[in-house]
Amino acid sequence: MNRKGFLLIEVLIGIFLLGLITITFFPVFTLMNNQFKNVEIKNDMKYYGETVIEKIKAFDFNKSSEEYILDMELEKLINIFYEKDEVEIDLPLSSNENFRYRVNICKNDKGNNLWKIYVGVFSKNNKEDMEGVSFEIILQKPER
């Protein structure tokens, strides 16, 4: 007997095995996709925190610039830093803005000309598995 082609049972077994392999690996691909998204968000938060630190470090009273950290003008933030020895500010100030992150900025005086600044960046989604990133620097007060 000369057979040309597949029997129906062979095709059904092939489809069953393909489905079994797909069902086995589908959760792995979903988990990898979620992990890649979390890594992307974490890297974005790190970049944002570093940008906030660099804006504070580069501030100069002599140059008029309209730099903002979320919804707060940078010059206003620095003036608040000058007014008090210890400051803690949570940004954004208004809740109706669509910002991706929450930023917590704390400032402590360290000596006559030094500030210790802590910047924490957190996801606005408040994911339980997503931790925020934090930066801490000591810098010289900008001169007025």
N, CA and C of each residue as an Amber inpcrd file, in Angstrom:
protein
   432
   0.8340000  -1.1650000   0.0000000   0.0000000   0.0000000   0.0000000
   0.8890000   1.2420000   0.0000000   0.6970000   2.1420000  -0.9390000
   1.4750000   3.3560000  -1.1160000   0.7010000   4.5280000  -0.5070000
   1.2930000   5.1690000   0.5720000   0.5830000   6.2690000   1.2380000
   1.1310000   7.6050000   0.7610000   0.2610000   8.4830000   0.3660000
   0.6330000   9.8430000  -0.0140000  -0.0730000  10.7870000   0.9490000
   0.7080000  11.5320000   1.7260000   0.1140000  12.4960000   2.6560000
   0.0310000  11.9490000   4.0640000  -0.6580000  12.7310000   4.9230000
  -0.7790000  12.3860000   6.3320000  -2.1740000  11.8620000   6.6090000
  -2.2560000  11.0520000   7.6220000  -3.5530000  10.6290000   8.1130000
  -4.1000000  11.7090000   9.0290000  -5.3740000  11.7330000   9.2280000
  -6.0100000  12.7250000  10.0930000  -5.4760000  12.6350000  11.5130000
  -5.2360000  11.4700000  12.0020000  -4.7410000  11.2970000  13.3720000
  -3.3480000  11.8870000  13.5350000  -2.4990000  11.7810000  12.5240000
  -1.1610000  12.3660000  12.5910000  -1.2210000  13.8850000  12.6490000
  -2.1180000  14.4780000  11.8930000  -2.2990000  15.9370000  11.9060000
  -2.8140000  16.3910000  13.2710000  -3.7690000  15.6820000  13.8200000
  -4.3160000  16.0410000  15.1360000  -3.2570000  15.9240000  16.2310000
  -2.4240000  14.9210000  16.1910000  -1.3490000  14.7660000  17.1750000
  -0.3460000  15.9080000  17.0410000  -0.0250000  16.3060000  15.8180000
   0.8870000  17.4300000  15.6010000   0.3250000  18.7260000  16.1500000
  -0.9610000  18.9970000  15.9110000  -1.6080000  20.2060000  16.4340000
  -1.6530000  20.1710000  17.9570000  -1.9300000  18.9970000  18.5320000
  -1.9620000  18.8540000  19.9910000  -0.5890000  19.1530000  20.5910000
   0.4680000  18.6100000  20.0100000   1.8180000  18.8530000  20.5240000
   2.2230000  20.3180000  20.3900000   1.8720000  20.9440000  19.2870000
   2.1580000  22.3650000  19.0920000   1.4150000  23.2120000  20.1360000
   0.1690000  22.8910000  20.3930000  -0.6100000  23.5920000  21.4290000
  -0.0160000  23.4010000  22.8070000   0.4480000  22.1980000  23.1000000
   1.0640000  21.9020000  24.4000000   2.3450000  22.7170000  24.5940000
   3.1600000  22.7920000  23.5640000   4.3970000  23.5760000  23.6460000
   4.0740000  25.0650000  23.8040000   3.0850000  25.5580000  23.0650000
   2.6950000  26.9680000  23.1530000   2.1790000  27.3120000  24.5380000
   1.3390000  26.4760000  25.1010000   0.7900000  26.7220000  26.4380000
   1.8950000  26.6920000  27.4890000   2.8870000  25.8580000  27.3010000
   3.9870000  25.7560000  28.2560000   4.8420000  27.0140000  28.2630000
   5.1380000  27.5750000  27.1040000   6.0620000  28.7070000  27.0280000
   5.3830000  30.0710000  27.0320000   4.0880000  30.1500000  26.8790000
   3.3950000  31.4320000  26.8560000   3.5750000  32.2200000  28.1630000
   3.4220000  31.6160000  29.3460000   3.6520000  32.3860000  30.5880000
   5.0840000  32.9110000  30.7140000   6.0470000  32.1660000  30.1950000
   7.4410000  32.6210000  30.2510000   7.6080000  33.8840000  29.4150000
   7.0280000  33.9210000  28.2290000   7.1180000  35.1020000  27.3770000
   6.3940000  36.2900000  28.0060000   5.2550000  36.0500000  28.6400000
   4.5220000  37.1250000  29.3030000   5.3280000  37.6930000  30.4610000
   5.9400000  36.8230000  31.2530000   6.7570000  37.2690000  32.3800000
   7.9620000  38.0690000  31.8920000   8.6020000  37.6150000  30.8350000
   9.7520000  38.3460000  30.2890000   9.3270000  39.7240000  29.7940000
   8.1750000  39.8140000  29.1590000   7.6810000  41.0940000  28.6670000
   7.4300000  42.0590000  29.8360000   6.8210000  41.5630000  30.9070000
   6.5820000  42.4110000  32.0850000   7.8950000  42.8520000  32.7170000
   8.8760000  41.9710000  32.7840000  10.1690000  42.3290000  33.3630000
  10.8670000  43.3870000  32.5190000  10.7760000  43.2830000  31.1950000
  11.3830000  44.2920000  30.3250000  10.7200000  45.6520000  30.5330000
   9.3980000  45.6730000  30.7100000   8.6970000  46.9290000  30.9660000
   9.1300000  47.5230000  32.2980000   9.2690000  46.6890000  33.3300000
   9.7090000  47.1770000  34.6370000  11.1200000  47.7370000  34.5850000
  12.0020000  47.0900000  33.8450000  13.3730000  47.5810000  33.6980000
  13.3660000  48.9240000  32.9690000  12.5290000  49.0520000  31.9640000
  12.4340000  50.3120000  31.2250000  11.9370000  51.4410000  32.1380000
  10.9330000  51.1630000  32.9450000  10.4070000  52.1720000  33.8810000
  11.4730000  52.5430000  34.9040000  12.1780000  51.5560000  35.4330000
  13.2240000  51.8030000  36.4330000  14.3450000  52.6630000  35.8480000
  14.7770000  52.3650000  34.6340000  15.8180000  53.1680000  33.9860000
  15.3380000  54.5910000  33.7340000  14.0810000  54.7340000  33.3680000
  13.5210000  56.0610000  33.1510000  13.4780000  56.8520000  34.4630000
  13.1430000  56.1870000  35.5610000  13.1230000  56.8520000  36.8690000
  14.5390000  57.2690000  37.2760000  15.5300000  56.4310000  37.0070000
  16.9180000  56.7890000  37.3070000  17.3470000  58.0110000  36.5090000
  17.0210000  58.0070000  35.2390000  17.3660000  59.1460000  34.3870000
  16.6920000  60.4210000  34.8970000  15.4330000  60.3060000  35.2870000
  14.7010000  61.4750000  35.7710000  15.3100000  61.9970000  37.0660000
  15.6660000  61.0920000  37.9910000  16.2940000  61.5140000  39.2470000
  17.6350000  62.1870000  39.0150000  18.4300000  61.6450000  38.1050000
  19.7180000  62.2610000  37.7810000  19.5230000  63.6370000  37.1530000
  18.4870000  63.7890000  36.3500000  18.1900000  65.0880000  35.7410000
  17.8220000  66.1130000  36.8020000  17.0220000  65.7150000  37.7850000
  16.6500000  66.6280000  38.8770000  17.8950000  67.0690000  39.6370000
  18.7720000  66.1170000  39.9640000  20.0160000  66.4390000  40.6780000
  20.8620000  67.4090000  39.8530000  21.0130000  67.1310000  38.5700000
  21.8470000  67.9890000  37.7170000  21.2550000  69.3870000  37.5820000
  19.9250000  69.5020000  37.5320000  19.3060000  70.8280000  37.4710000
  19.6000000  71.6240000  38.7400000  19.5380000  70.9640000  39.8810000
  19.8110000  71.6540000  41.1420000  21.2860000  72.0490000  41.2090000
  22.1660000  71.1510000  40.8010000  23.6040000  71.4530000  40.8240000
  23.9680000  72.5910000  39.8860000  23.3170000  72.6690000  38.7480000
  23.6770000  73.6610000  37.7430000  22.9480000  74.9880000  37.9160000
  22.1180000  75.1100000  38.9440000  21.3460000  76.3460000  39.1040000
  22.2750000  77.5260000  39.3660000  21.9350000  78.6670000  38.7380000
  22.6970000  79.8990000  38.9050000  21.7120000  81.0580000  38.9960000
  21.8040000  81.8420000  40.0980000  20.9010000  82.9750000  40.2720000
  21.1410000  84.0490000  39.2180000  22.3630000  84.1560000  38.7110000
  22.6980000  85.2060000  37.7520000  22.0840000  84.9720000  36.3770000
  21.8060000  83.7370000  36.0530000  21.1960000  83.4220000  34.7580000
  19.6990000  83.2290000  34.9610000  18.9220000  83.9740000  34.2390000
  17.4730000  83.8060000  34.3710000  17.0230000  82.6880000  33.4320000
  16.5640000  81.6280000  34.0220000  16.0530000  80.5130000  33.2250000
  14.7480000  80.0530000  33.8420000  13.9220000  79.5350000  33.0280000
  12.6260000  79.0550000  33.5100000  12.6390000  77.5380000  33.5710000
  13.5620000  77.0120000  34.3510000  13.6620000  75.5640000  34.5460000
  12.5860000  75.1230000  35.5320000  12.0210000  73.9600000  35.2660000
  10.9990000  73.4060000  36.1440000  11.3780000  71.9850000  36.5320000
  11.0140000  71.6190000  37.7460000  11.0230000  70.2270000  38.1770000
   9.5590000  69.8800000  38.3930000   9.0410000  69.0680000  37.5280000
   7.6090000  68.7850000  37.4300000   6.8550000  70.1030000  37.3180000
   6.0680000  70.4890000  38.3480000   5.2870000  71.7150000  38.2320000
   5.7990000  72.8350000  39.1440000   7.0410000  72.7460000  39.5880000
   7.6150000  73.7780000  40.4460000   8.8200000  74.4050000  39.7620000
   8.8460000  75.7340000  39.7770000   9.9660000  76.4450000  39.1820000
  11.2140000  76.2150000  40.0230000  12.3310000  75.9820000  39.3740000
  13.5800000  75.6560000  40.0620000  14.0450000  76.8100000  40.9600000
  13.9090000  78.0390000  40.4940000  14.3280000  79.1860000  41.3040000
  13.5140000  79.2740000  42.5900000  12.2330000  78.9820000  42.5080000
  11.3790000  78.9790000  43.7060000  11.8330000  77.8830000  44.6780000
  12.1890000  76.7240000  44.1490000  12.6730000  75.6230000  44.9820000
  13.9600000  76.0190000  45.7120000  14.8950000  76.6280000  45.0010000
  16.1610000  77.0440000  45.6170000  15.9080000  78.1160000  46.6760000
  14.9780000  79.0250000  46.4280000  14.6450000  80.0400000  47.4330000
  14.0560000  79.4090000  48.6890000  13.2550000  78.3900000  48.5290000
  12.7220000  77.6580000  49.6900000  13.8670000  76.9920000  50.4460000
  14.8410000  76.4430000  49.7030000  16.0100000  75.8410000  50.3480000
  16.7680000  76.8630000  51.1940000  16.8460000  78.1020000  50.7290000
  17.5590000  79.1360000  51.4730000  16.8070000  79.5550000  52.7290000
  15.4900000  79.4710000  52.7220000  14.6880000  79.9570000  53.8350000
  14.7760000  79.0680000  55.0780000  14.8750000  77.7620000  54.9020000
  14.8120000  76.8310000  56.0350000  16.0220000  75.9130000  56.0420000
  16.3720000  75.4330000  57.2520000  17.4890000  74.4900000  57.3740000
  17.1160000  73.0990000  56.8670000  15.8670000  72.7030000  57.1230000
  15.3990000  71.3970000  56.6670000  14.1250000  71.5850000  55.8560000
  14.1280000  71.0170000  54.6650000  12.9950000  71.1610000  53.7500000
  12.6540000  69.7920000  53.1810000  11.3590000  69.5180000  53.0610000
  10.9010000  68.3190000  52.3690000   9.7450000  68.7230000  51.4600000
   9.8910000  68.4330000  50.1880000   8.8900000  68.8240000  49.1940000
   8.5170000  67.6030000  48.3680000   7.2260000  67.3960000  48.2270000
   6.7080000  66.3370000  47.3600000   6.1400000  66.9680000  46.1050000
   6.6230000  66.5270000  44.9720000   6.1670000  67.0470000  43.6910000
   5.4920000  65.9350000  42.9090000   4.5430000  66.1920000  42.0890000
   3.9750000  67.4650000  41.6960000   3.1050000  68.0470000  42.8050000
   3.0290000  69.3770000  42.8160000   2.2430000  70.0740000  43.8270000
   0.7550000  69.8880000  43.5990000   0.3490000  69.9230000  42.3470000
  -1.0740000  69.7560000  42.0190000  -1.3320000  68.3320000  41.5590000
  -2.4740000  67.8240000  41.9080000  -2.7850000  66.4330000  41.5630000
  -3.4580000  66.2980000  40.2060000  -3.8160000  67.4150000  39.5670000
  -4.5130000  67.3080000  38.2870000  -3.5790000  67.2030000  37.0960000
  -2.2750000  67.3260000  37.3130000  -1.3060000  67.2150000  36.2280000
  -1.0480000  65.7360000  35.9010000  -0.7060000  65.4640000  34.6770000
  -0.4110000  64.0940000  34.2530000   1.0880000  63.8810000  34.1740000
   1.7100000  63.6970000  35.3120000   3.1300000  63.3940000  35.3670000
   3.2830000  61.9020000  35.6200000   4.3480000  61.3450000  35.0940000
   4.5670000  59.9000000  35.2310000   5.1300000  59.5180000  36.5930000
   5.7730000  60.4730000  37.2770000   6.4730000  60.1460000  38.5110000
   6.1340000  61.1210000  39.6270000   6.3440000  60.6590000  40.8460000
   6.3120000  61.5130000  42.0270000   7.7560000  61.7130000  42.4520000
   8.0850000  62.9190000  42.8600000   9.4510000  63.2280000  43.2790000
   9.4110000  63.7800000  44.6820000  10.2590000  63.2390000  45.5500000
  10.4120000  63.7190000  46.9150000  11.8060000  64.3150000  47.0280000
  11.8630000  65.6030000  47.4150000  13.1420000  66.2960000  47.5500000
  13.2830000  66.7520000  48.9930000  14.3680000  66.3300000  49.6470000
  14.6650000  66.7340000  51.0280000  16.0080000  67.4590000  51.0310000
  16.0870000  68.5250000  51.8380000  17.3250000  69.2870000  51.9310000
  17.6460000  69.5150000  53.3960000  18.8980000  69.2820000  53.7770000
  19.4040000  69.5720000  55.1130000  20.6530000  70.4150000  54.9800000
  20.8150000  71.3770000  55.8730000  22.0370000  72.1720000  55.8750000
  23.1600000  71.3690000  56.5070000  24.3100000  71.4070000  55.8790000
  25.5180000  70.7660000  56.3990000  26.6100000  71.8260000  56.4330000
  26.7410000  72.5220000  57.5200000  27.7540000  73.5650000  57.6100000
  27.2530000  74.8640000  57.0030000  28.1930000  75.7890000  56.7990000
  27.8220000  77.1160000  56.3210000  27.4470000  77.1450000  54.8470000
  28.1710000  76.4290000  54.0320000  27.9630000  76.5310000  52.5940000
  27.5470000  75.2310000  51.9220000  27.1560000  74.2280000  52.6880000
  26.8500000  72.9320000  52.0850000  25.3990000  72.5250000  52.3350000
  24.8240000  71.9100000  51.3490000  23.4970000  71.3090000  51.4570000
  23.6150000  69.8170000  51.1900000  22.8790000  69.0430000  51.9500000
  22.7280000  67.6180000  51.6740000  21.3260000  67.4570000  51.0840000
  21.2720000  66.9780000  49.8540000  19.9960000  66.8790000  49.1510000
  19.7170000  65.4180000  48.8250000  18.5040000  65.0140000  49.1470000
  18.0190000  63.6720000  48.8440000  16.9000000  63.8180000  47.8160000
  16.9660000  63.0530000  46.7430000  15.9210000  63.0460000  45.7150000
  15.4360000  61.6150000  45.5530000  14.1590000  61.4150000  45.7390000
  13.5380000  60.1090000  45.5180000  12.5310000  60.2110000  44.3930000
  12.5730000  59.2790000  43.4680000  11.6310000  59.2520000  42.3470000
  10.8350000  57.9630000  42.4460000   9.5160000  58.1010000  42.3770000
   8.6250000  56.9530000  42.5460000   7.6170000  56.9210000  41.4050000
   7.2180000  55.7310000  41.0350000   6.2250000  55.5690000  39.9830000
   4.8770000  56.0330000  40.5010000   4.1390000  56.7350000  39.6700000
   2.8400000  57.2430000  40.0920000   1.8010000  56.1380000  40.1690000
   2.0640000  55.0200000  39.5080000   1.1190000  53.9070000  39.5240000
   1.0690000  53.2320000  40.8790000   2.0760000  53.4970000  41.7260000
   2.2040000  52.8660000  43.0430000   2.2100000  51.3430000  42.9430000
   2.9340000  50.8470000  41.9590000   3.0700000  49.3950000  41.8490000
   3.7920000  48.8740000  43.0830000   3.2780000  47.8160000  43.6520000
   3.8990000  47.2620000  44.8520000   5.2390000  46.6080000  44.5470000
   5.3690000  46.0560000  43.3530000   6.6210000  45.3860000  43.0080000
   7.6630000  46.3590000  42.4550000   7.2940000  47.6210000  42.2510000
   8.2030000  48.6170000  41.6870000   8.6820000  49.5500000  42.7950000
   9.9390000  49.4260000  43.1280000  10.5280000  50.3170000  44.1160000
  10.9570000  51.6030000  43.4350000  11.0440000  52.6690000  44.2160000
  11.5340000  53.9220000  43.6870000  13.0560000  53.9340000  43.6570000
  13.6020000  54.9890000  43.0940000  15.0450000  55.1800000  43.0860000
  15.3520000  56.4250000  43.8970000  16.5210000  56.4490000  44.5120000
  16.8810000  57.6090000  45.3290000  18.3340000  57.9890000  45.0840000
  18.5710000  59.2740000  45.2280000  19.9000000  59.8510000  45.0540000
  20.1640000  60.7760000  46.2270000  21.4140000  60.8340000  46.6360000
  21.8070000  61.7130000  47.7300000  23.1150000  62.3910000  47.3580000
  23.1480000  63.7060000  47.4800000  24.3660000  64.4410000  47.1500000
  24.6120000  65.5100000  48.2060000  25.8420000  65.9240000  48.2980000
  26.2120000  67.0870000  49.1010000  26.8050000  68.0850000  48.1260000
  26.2390000  69.2900000  48.1260000  26.7240000  70.2910000  47.1900000
  26.8320000  71.6520000  47.8490000  27.5760000  72.5130000  47.2060000
  27.7660000  73.8660000  47.6990000  26.5360000  74.6990000  47.3510000
  26.1330000  75.5770000  48.2960000  25.0030000  76.4440000  48.0320000
  25.2950000  77.3540000  46.8450000  24.3150000  77.5370000  45.9740000
  24.5220000  78.5110000  44.9030000  24.5750000  79.9280000  45.4820000
  25.4570000  80.7470000  44.9620000  25.6000000  82.0950000  45.4830000
  24.5440000  82.9990000  44.8940000  24.0040000  83.8570000  45.7620000
  22.9860000  84.8130000  45.3220000  23.6120000  86.0260000  44.7230000
